[in-house]
């Protein structure tokens, strides 16, 4: 702050000096009271012009029309007529004996003095009776020597243009002073404004730097000076003394929406009100020199009163320490152990803790590396078994699933808001996960009317799904004017975060869009590409999508025409070859099954001169209105598609109906739910459909389609009671 003020003062000093000089110069400028008077500098200075005079002194010229200062027009003051008044002669200043050069400069070279106004040359005749003239030199001739008949008497002076002031006019000196003062004051105001802006910017930068350079102090008052990493914590602003009482669960949604308003303003205030450490606790064990290397971060340490104690190793001091703390649960003491991600040198200690605490479940909520930074050492073998200290660890089974709840916590406030979101989710929807053995009894409850609700449990459950807001602001590309004609239904447009992008056609803008969304499956992200039935002018885009994302399976759940309306353009040939831009499609085989048709297509990219086999499954069991009569046909086509995927590689499955939402969503939901039933014997139709709707609008569009999902799962369980894999 002080340095900024001094810098501003130093910037003002030259300006004030300039202002004083300009004002003084304006005050010293003489006023022209006589219109016939010629103003010349009283002190001669070097100039580029020589004044040659004879024994007769010069006379003044009569007043002429006033030229603009700096004008390049030549103005000549003529000799006065006979009888005109002549001003008395002005004697030349005396020269020192033996020296005719007034300025002391070498007489052979004229001196150039820069000036805002062009200098003039005044020439006087050598006789008193002869004519005289005063001439304003042309600007194109800056150096002009005029010699009289007496070249021995030569001196150099500087003059200004003749200025004539009409009677009653204001003086030129006053005008000049006003201009100088105005310019100086304007410059002063501009400089002051710039200094204020720079000061504010510097203060803001200083404040931001201060918030990021907070030194971390351990709770026992000891400042850690190790070079270990530290977790960047938020700069906590001073909080008010406002109280935050417990919230009734029926007010949770209302309170959450209120606190999320204005960019989570109330959440930030509440988070800042949390005490850093509500009790006086020490971290003496974690702060020991012997244990410093066991801590991943210098400011995330376990308190002494609740840290996990390991059994000491004989002859190894401080071997009872691990960076882990007991955490109480609801009405249960030490329900959790919160531990840091093991470091390479603490993996053995980590497994000792697991063994000694008899822990059966480990929840890991970090990746091994995030943003190229090591967050956790891999403490398990990739396969087989490995020994960590005295503990042998073997991998018996591994299942890779899609994590639907991955969230990147950029700041701690987002973690705080997530707690509310999780609580609200549980309050609104409850626990919807079911064991397959309890599905039948659960369906009986869903079909029973709910007291006071005016509808059954199934309808109430579906209403919760329809209350999920559609994020229209996240459909920018699909709503562009150039892409609107590519959408079959304007209410079903893919979200930006998971829309399928196709290569841009050379020289054509907005050609990377197609109405299709990536959808996560049970084991794999982006398992499906849910899209609308191609329009006649988007068939080429459809095949470009198939080629770009190497999709080998296409599921079509609609007829080309239903109830007299086109639902999908025919994008495959009935025989021969169909050409779509750079793609050519050839029908190789067609087979009719019980409820669907299988078509084997050969897709060739003529530009790349490559071909791929694509299999299409055309489901015919969906009537024009309503849902299929039973789930057998859907179970069979899902099994056939899964078998094809195992043979061709797990590239995305392309699924479409007409709009790419209702039937498409039902197929994706059933495929995901049945796959989990096979693997775990657990199903959750509600959360599966909810996840689909968060990825694409209106997935599983009607209550009938939602009920159909439950019926198909029940049929599958009845048919495959041993949960065998699809055959």
N, C-alpha and C positions, 0 to 999 in steps of 0.2 A: 504494500500500500504506500509506504513512504517513498520507495524507489520510483513508483509510478508517478507520484506527485512531483518529485524532483525532475524526472524526465519531462514532464509537462511544463515545468517552470523553465527549464533550459530551452525548450522549444519556443516559449513566449518571449524570452529576452531579445533574440534578434528581431522579432516582429515589433516589439515596443521601440527598439532603437530605430528601426526603419520608419515607424510612425513619427517619432520625434524629429528625425531628419527631414521627412517630407513636410511636416508642419512648419519647421523653422525655415525651410526653403521657400515655402509659400508666403510666410510673413515677410521675408526679406525682398520679395519681388516688388519693385517700385510700381506705383500706380501712375498711369498716364493721364495727367490732368489737362495737358495741352494737346489738342488734336494735331497740331503741326510738329509736335516733338518726336524725334526719332530716338528710340530707346536702344542704347548699346551698352554692353557690359562696361562697368567702371574699371575693372581690372583686366588688362589685356592678357590673353593666353595664346599659346601656340596654335596656329591654324594652317590650313593648307593654302592660304591665299596671301599674297604680298600686297601691301598698300604702298603705292608710290606717290609721293607728293612733292610739289615744287614749292617755291617760296610763297605762293599764294595759298592761304588756308581754304579748306573745303567749305562749301555752303550746304545748307539743308535743302532738300527738295520739298515741294509743296505736298500736302496730303493727297494720297491716292486712295483708290478703292482698296479696302482691306482684303488681302488674300488669306485663304485658309492656311493654317500652319502646316508645313509639310507639302503644300501643293507644288506640283512640278511646273506650273506655268511661269514663263519668264515675264517679269514686270519691270518696266523701265520708267524711272521718275525723270521726266523731261526738265529742261532748263526753264526757270520761271520766265514769264513774258516781261516785256519792258514795263516798269512801273509796279510790278508785284513786290510785296515786302520780302526782304531777304533777311534771314536770321544772321546774327553776328557770327563771324567765323570762330571756330573752336580751335584753339592752338594745339598743335601736337605736343605730346609730353616731351620734356627735355631728355636728351640722350647724354650718357656719360661721354666725356671727351674721348675722341678717338674711337668710338664704338657706335656704329649705326644700326646694329642688330638689337632690337628692343628685347627680345626674348632670350638672348644669349645663345641661341641655337646657331649652327653653321648657316651662313647666309646662302649657301649653294643648294641646300635641300629643304624644301618646305616640310613642315611637321603636320601630320594628320591627327586631328582630334575627333573621336567619335561623338556624334551629337544627334539628338532626336530631331533637330531641325537643321536643314542644310545651311552651311555658312555662305555668306555673301561677300562679294568683292566690291569695295568702294574705290572708284578712280576719280582723282581730281586733276584739273588741267594745270599747266605750269604758269599761266598768266591770269591776272585778276580780271582782265576785261573779257577773256574768252568764255565760251559756253562751258557749263558744267553738267555732269550727269551722274546719277546713282543707279547702278544696274544690279538687279537680282539675278545671279548666275543660274543657268539651266542645271537641273539635277543630274543630267547626263554628263555634265562637265564639272566634276568635283574639284579638280585642280586647275586653276586659271590664274595666270600671271599677267598683270597689266603693267607695263613700264612707261614712265613719262620721259620727257626730254632730259630729266635729271636722274639717271639711274643710280647715282651715288647716294641719294637719300631714300633708302628703302627700309620699311619696317613691317612687321607682321602682327596683325591683330585679329581677333575673332569678333564677329558681329552676328546679330540675329536678324531675321527678316523684319522688314519695317511693318509695324503694327499701327494702324490708324484707328482711333476710337471715336465714334461719332459722339457729338455732344449729347449729354444726358445719359449715355450708356454706362454700364457698370465696368469697372476696371478689369483688365485681363488678369491682374494679380489676384483679385478676389475670386474670380472663376477658377483659376488654377488651384488656389488654396482649398476651395470647396471640393474640387475633384480629388485632390490629394487626400483630404480628410475622409471623403467617402470611400475611396479605394482602401485606405488604411484600415478604417473601421470594418469594412466588409471582409478584408483579409483576416482581421483579428477574430471576427465571429466564426469564420470558416475554420480557422486553426483551433479555436476553443471547442467547436463541435467535434472535430476529428479527435482531439485529445480525450474528450468525454467518451466517444465511441471506443477508442482503443483501451481506455481505462476499464470500461465495462466488459469488454472481451477478455482482457487480462484477468480481471477478477473472476469471471466465470470459469476460465481455464484453471486458475489457481484453486477454485473451489472444487472442481472436478478432480484435479490431481490430488487434492487433500483427501477426498473420499476414497481414492484408490490406494493411497499410501498409508492407510491406517496400520500402525504396528500392532501386532497381535500380542496380547498379554495373557499369560496363563492365569487361571482362576486363583492360584496361590500367590499371585503378585509377582512372579518371576518372569522377566522378559526372556523369551527363548531366542538365542542368537545362532542357532544351527542353520545349516544351508539346506535343510530339508524343505520339501514343498509345503505350502499352506493352502487351505481352502479359501478362496476369495469370498469374504462375507460382505453383506450389504452394509452400506453406511446407514446406521440407524438414526433416524431423525428423532428429536425429542418428542415424547408422546405425552398426551394429556392424561389427566387422572380419571378418565372416563372408565366406568365399570362395564364389564361384558358378562352379564348373567347367562346361565344356561338357556338354550332355546327349546321351546316345545317342538316336537317333531312335525306337528301339523303346520307350523309356521316356517319350517326350514326352507322350503322353496321360495317363499315370499322374501325371507330375509336374505337368502343367497342372491336373488335377483337385485335386491336393493343395494347390497354391498358391491356387486359387480358393476354397478352403474358408474359412469364417469371413469372408465378405465381402471376399475377395481380400487377406487379411491378409499372406500371404507375398509376394504380388506387390508390395504397398506397401513391405514391407521391402526387397525387392530393388531396386525403383525408387529408393528413398531412398539405396541404396548406390552408385548411379551417380554418378560425380564430375561436378560442374558443368562443369569444364574440366580434362581430364586433363593438359594441357600448359600451359606459360606462353606464351600467345599474345596478340598485340596486335590492336587494331582501329583503328590510327591513321588509315588512309585513310577509313574510315567515320565517324570522329569529327571529321573536318575540318569547319570551319564551312561551307565551300562544298558539302559533301555531305550535310549534315544533312537537308535537305529531300527528298533522294532516298530516305531511309529511311522506311518505313511505321511501324515501331516502334522506339523508342529502345533497346530491350534485345535486339533480334534483328539482329545486325550480322555481316557476314562477317569472318573472320580475315584478316589481311594475307597469311599464308603460303599460303592456298588460295583467295583470292578470284579471280573471273574478271576479267581485264583487257581492256577494250575498246581498240580502236585510237583514239588521241587525235585529237580534232578540232582542226584548225588554229585557233589563236587562242582556244580555249576551255579554260581551266585546269580540271584535274581531270575532264576529259571521259572519262577511262579508267575511271571508277568506276561500278559497278552493284552493287546489293545481291544478289549471287549468289556461290555457292561451288561448287568442284569437290568431288564426293563419289566415293570409290573404290568399285568393285564387287568381286565375288568374283574374285580373281586378275586384276583389270583396273583399271588406274589411270584416274581421272577419267571413270568410266563415266557418271556423272550430273552434272547441274548443278541444284543446289537454289537456287531464286530466290524472292524475295517476289513477291506479286501486283503487277503494275505499277501505279504511280500515274499520274494523267493526265499529269504532267510527265516521266515516265520511259518512256512507251510507245515512243517512238522509240529509246531506248537498248535496250529489250528486243528490238526487232526487229533492231537492229544486232548484238546478241549472238547471236541465232538465226542470222543470216546468217554472221557471222564464225566461229562454232563449228560451222557446217555441221550444225545440228540438224535432224533429219527428223521427230521426234516430240515433241509437247508434251503433257504430262499435267497437267491442271488439276484440283485436288482441293478447290476452294472454289467457292462461288457468288459472283456479283458483289456481292450484298448478303446479309448474314445478320443477323437480328434488327435490321433497320433500320440496320445499320452497314456502310459500304463496305469490302469486303474486297479488291476487285480492280477496276481499271478495265477496261472492255471494249476489248481490244486487237485486235479483228478487226472487219471490216465485216459488217453484217447480210446484205448481198447486194452483188453487183458487186465493185468493187475500190476500194481506198483507198491513199493514199500516206502513209507514216510516215517523215518525213525523206527520205532518198534511197532508201527501199525501198518498193516497190509490192506490196500484198497483195491478192489476189483470192480470193473464195470460189468454188471449183469445184463442190463438192457438200456437202450437209449431210444427215445422217441423225440423227433423234431416236430414241434408244433408251431403254429402261427401265434404270436403273442398279440392279442387284440388290445392289450392295455399298455403298450409301450408308450411312454411319454418322456420327452426330453425336458428335464427340469433345468431351465436356463438360470433361474433365480429362485431364491428360497420362498419368495412370496407365492410363486406358482405352486410350490409344494403345499403351501398352506391352503390355497384355494382348492387344490386337488382333494384335500381332506374333506372339505364341504361337498365337493362333487360326488365323492365316493359315498358319503353318508346319505346324500340326497338320492343317489341311485338305489341304495339299499332300502331306503324308506319308501320310495315310489314303486319299486318293482319287486322288492323282496328277493328271496332265494328261489330262483326258477329252475335250478339244476335238479335233475331227477335220476334216480336209478331206474334201469329198464324194468325192473320187477315191480316198481310202483307206478308205472305209467297208466295202467288200467284204472286204478283207484283215483289217480289224479284227474283223468279224463271225466270220471263220474262227477267229481267236484266241479269241474269246469262247466259241465252241462247243467248243473244245478243253479237255480236263480240265487243271486246274492241278496241278502237282506238289505232293503233300503236303496239298492242300486238300480232297480228297475230293469235289470238285464242279467244274463247268465255270466258265469265267471270267464268263459271263453271270450264273450263279446267285450267284457270289461278289460281283459288282457289285451285284446286287439286295439281297443281305444287308446290304451297307453302308448302303443306303437305309433298310431296315427298322430299323436300329440308331438312327436319328434319334429322339430322345425326343419323345414327345407331351407338350405342356405343359398338363397338365390344370388347373393352377392359373390358367390364363389363359382359362378358359371360364366365367366367373362368371355372366354373364347367361343363357346357355343352360342352366345347371344350377339356376336358380331354380325353386322348386316350381311357380310359376305358368306356367313355360315348358316344363317337362319334357314335358307332353302334346303340345307342338308339335314334338317331335323324333321322327322315324321310327326312327332307330337311335341308341341312347344313347351309343355309342362315337364317333359322328361329330357333333361339336358345334363351331360356329365359334369361332375365337379372338376375344378382345375387340378386338384392335388393327385387325382388318380385317372384322369382321362387318358385314353390310348392315343399316342402321338404317332403319326405316320410320316415318312420322309416327305419333305417339301419337293414339289415338282419344279424342275429347273425353269427359272424365269417367271414363275407364277406365285403370287402371294396367297396366303391363307389356304394353302393346300395340305397343311399338316393336320387338319381336323377331320374327325369322324365321330359320330355319335356312339361312343363305346367307352366303357369304364373297366378298369382292372378291379377284380373282386378277389378277396382273400378266401382261401379254403381252410380245411382243418389242419393240414400238415404244412402247407406252403403258401407263401404270399403270392398274390397275382395268379392264383390258380385258374381263374376264369377271365374271359373278356366278354362282358355282358353288353350286347349292342342291339340296336334296332334292326328290323328287317330292312335290307338295302332298298333304297329308292332306285328308279331306273338310272338316274344320273349319278348315283353313288356306288354303283356296282364295281367300278374300277378301284375306288377307294377301299371297298371291302376286301378285294383280293390283294391290294397292296398291304393292307393290315395283316392279312393271313400270312403273306410272304415275309414281311418285316419281323413279325414276332414268332415265326416258325410254328404256327399253330397247325397241328395235324388232325385235330378232331373238331368237327362242327356239329352242333346240336340245333336243329330247327324245330320249334314247338308250335308252328302255325301252318295253316294251308296258305297257298298263294292268294286265294280269294275266299272270303267268308262273308256270308250274308250280303253278297253283291258288292262288296268293297274289297279293293286290293289291300292285302296285309303285308305282302312282301313281293318284290320283283324277283323273277326267276334269274338267279345268278349262276346257274350251271346249265350245261347243254343236255338236251334229251338224247342226242347222239352227235357224233362228230366232235368238232372243236369250236369253242367260243373264244374270241379274242377280245380282251379288255385292255387297251393300252399296250403296255409291255408284257402283259400276262396273257397266256393262252391256257384254257382249261379244257381238258379232254375227259370224257366219261369212259372209264375202263370197265366198270362192273356195276350192276344194280341188282339188289337182292331184297325181296319182300319178306319181312318177318311178321310176327303176330300183330304187333301194334306199331311197328315203325319200319321204315325202308332204309337200307344201307346202300350208299353210293360211294364207290371208290373213284376218286378223281386224280388226275395227273396235272399238276400245276407247273407250268414252265415260265420262267422269267427269260424272255427272248433277249433282253439287254445283257443279262449275265450268262445266258446260255446254260442255265441250271434248271433241274426239275425236282419236284418233291411230290410224294404221295400224300393225299389228304382224304380222310374218310368222313362222310357226312351221314349223320343219324337223323332221319326225318320222322318225328313222332306224329302219328295220326290219331292217337287216342284222346286228344283234347277236343271236346265238342265246341261248336261255335258259341254256345252260351253255357256258363257254369264251369264245372270241373269234371275230370274223368270219373266214370262210374266206380272204379276201384283203383287201387294203387299198384296192381300187379304189373301193368304195362310200364309205369314209371320206374318201378324197381328193376325191371328187366333192362330198360334202356340205360339206366345209371350203371348197372353192372357191365353192360357192353362197352360203354364209354370208358369206364375204369380199366377194363381189360385192354382196350386199344391204347390207353395212355401208358400202361406198363410196357407195351411192345414198341411204342414210337418215341418214348421219352416224355418227361413231364413238362412239356411246353404248355402254354395256356390253352384251355379249352374254350372255343368260341361258342357262346350260347346266345340265341336270339329268338324272339317271337316276332311280334309286329312292332310294338313300342319299346321292347327291351326292358320291361319292368315287372309286370304281373306274373306271367308264366315263366319268364326267365328267372325272376327272383325265386319262384317256387322251386324250380329245378335246382338252382344253386343252394338253396336252403336245405332241401332234402339230401342232396349229394353230400353236403358238409355234415349234417346231423347223422346220417347213416354211417358215414366213415368213422365218426366218433363212437357211435354205438358199437361198431365192430371192434374198435381198439380198446375202449374203456368200459363199455357197458353203461355209459352215462349219456344223457341227452339234455339239451337245453334249447328247445325250439324258440322260445321267446328271445333269448339273447342272440341267437343266430340270426333271426330276422331283424332284430334291432341293429345288429352290426351291418347287415346288408343295406338297410335304409340309410345308414350313415355314409355308405360308400356310393349309393346311387339312389335318386329319388324314386319313391313309390314302389320299391321292390316288395313283392308279395302284396298285391294291390287291394285285394278284397278279403272280407272275413271268411268267405268260402275257401279261398286259396290257403288262408292261415289254418283253418280247420283241416283242410286236406293234408297238410304237412303232418299233423298229429295222426291222422288215420293211416297214412302210408307207413309211418314209423311203427305203429301198432301192428299193421299187417306184416311188416318185415320181421318184427320180433316173434310173431306167431309162426311165421314160416321158417325162420332160422333161429331156433331157440338156443342153439349153441354159439351164436354170433360168429358163424364161420365167415371166411372171406368170400367176396363175390366170386362166382365161378364163371 
